[in-house]
Amino acid sequence: MSAQITYSASVITTLTLKIRRKGDLMATGELLDKKLREIRTKREVLLQPAPNYESYKTMLERGFLVRYNYESTAIEGNPLTQIEHDGILNRDQCPNTDRMRSVYEAINHADAFYYVNQHAIEPLNEERLLTLHKLLMSHLLDGGKYRTCNITVRGATHPFPPYTELPQLMNQFFTGLEEKRLSLTKYELAAWAHEEFVSIHPFVDGNGRMARLIMNYILLSYDCLPISVPIEKKEEYFKMLDNYYTDRNIIPLVELIVQQEEREADRVIKVMEPLSYPLIIDYNELHNRYPLKEDYIKELRIIMDSYREEIEKRRGFLSNLQKNNATKE
């Protein structure tokens, strides 16, 4: 199976505009040698056919989905590797059948995130939350229903509310979600919703994955990039959630969300960068500014002239992309 993420026009435009031309002009022969090597490398990129924006977008979507799927399920103990997640989601490959529960968890999580991405333009209400949980638990248990028993969670230092209080607590959760939208920043709201949901633990299973899906639901509703909690931050992350029960402090999770969105932005920029080399340098300007050896200038002239047309095509492509996205705004 293959699920896709759709980044909004404003997200792509914002991130594309953040891309900057790398490096200043070189003043010494040694540094210029390095620049020439970089130029040759970039030349190979620029001589490729004019880029297809959709192919870049698909690369971003699949890359994030696999990583998010892996990290969000691994945090909860799913043994599948990131490579196995990629095989399941993008290549219709299934690992050993003795781990079918793990496979279903991977497929279900991708389906649930696809639902989040499709519906984030709409307010998160109880109906959508229960639908999300039903997708997450497909083939595993009867999802989409609040628990009807009390639960304990290994490693938690506090009890979770009795099931009899869930209707009232979840009603307060959705009310708080709307009210706090007026007073909290988007990152604070995403952190609060995540922490509050985990503290309630309204389902028998899947509460952690649901909390991270809810967090991304809110981020996407604000045209932010979705984020993934790195597996290496598992212990730090669990401590944040556990501490919230006593101190109601959302700031550590807010900081983690912002940190991880910056990570995702860097990944997007890295993938989008071949679209945006504006480029490199004008050799006449270079010659006027620095007393360079004639052979350097000659090589620069040959390299630049050989693909100036491709550079202009690339510039035009990016310019049209930005104009189209600005129009959609």
Buried (B, 14 or more C-beta within 10 A) or exposed (E): EBBBBEBBBEBBBBBBEEBEEEEEBBEEEEEBEEBBEBBEEBBEBBEEEEBEBEEBBBEBBBBBBBBBBBBBBBBBEBEBEBEBBBBBBBEEEBBEEEBEEBBBBBBBBBBBBBBBBEBBEEEBEEEBBBBBBBBBBBEBBEBBBBBEEEBEBEEBEEEBBEBEEBEEBBEEBBEBBEEBBEEBEBBBBBBBBBBBBBBBBBBBBBBBBBBBBBBBBBBBBBBBBBBBBBBEBBEEBBEBBBBBBEEEEBEBBBEBBBEBBEBBBEBBBEBBBBBBBEBBBEBEEBBEEBEBEEEBBEBBEEBBEEBEEBBEBBBEBBEEBBEEBEEEE
